[in-house]
Amino acid sequence: MKRGWILQVLLLIGFLFLGNLVVTFLPIPLPGSTVGMLLLFLFLMTGIIKLEWVEKITSFQLKHLQLLFIPPIVSLFISFHFLELLKWNIFIILFVSSLSCLLGTAYTVEWYEMRKKRECK
């Protein structure tokens, strides 16, 4: 049985609260949200919770996940204290590895498009 958006959100929030409750009463060195996510995974794997019950809201969240991370990351990089903590050598490694990943992806896509054009002719 498919659930509506509101019920799916309430189910996820319920697991968040359940995880926080477990962490409050048991000495688990994990955040409550992580414990809640692990409990949801366990319930999904055992079949107690059906995937269809949370599929619509989780697909929506995954599609827009990058929007949730942009503001904290930008504010982190704007902070001067973060750069002092990071040290320049790690900053250079992060910059070079990000640039390498970006260029590698760009050249791979370009190579794939050229190959696809050749096959179409």
Rosetta blueprint (number, residue, H / E / L):
1 M L
2 K L
3 R L
4 G L
5 W H
6 I H
7 L H
8 Q H
9 V H
10 L H
11 L H
12 L H
13 I H
14 G H
15 F H
16 L H
17 F H
18 L H
19 G H
20 N H
21 L H
22 V H
23 V H
24 T H
25 F H
26 L L
27 P L
28 I L
29 P L
30 L L
31 P L
32 G H
33 S H
34 T H
35 V H
36 G H
37 M H
38 L H
39 L H
40 L H
41 F H
42 L H
43 F H
44 L H
45 M H
46 T H
47 G L
48 I L
49 I L
50 K L
51 L H
52 E H
53 W H
54 V L
55 E H
56 K H
57 I H
58 T H
59 S H
60 F H
61 Q H
62 L H
63 K H
64 H L
65 L H
66 Q H
67 L H
68 L H
69 F H
70 I H
71 P H
72 P H
73 I H
74 V H
75 S H
76 L H
77 F H
78 I H
79 S L
80 F H
81 H H
82 F H
83 L H
84 E H
85 L H
86 L H
87 K L
88 W H
89 N H
90 I H
91 F H
92 I H
93 I H
94 L H
95 F H
96 V H
97 S H
98 S H
99 L H
100 S H
101 C H
102 L H
103 L H
104 G H
105 T H
106 A H
107 Y H
108 T H
109 V H
110 E H
111 W H
112 Y H
113 E H
114 M H
115 R H
116 K H
117 K H
118 R H
119 E H
120 C H
121 K L
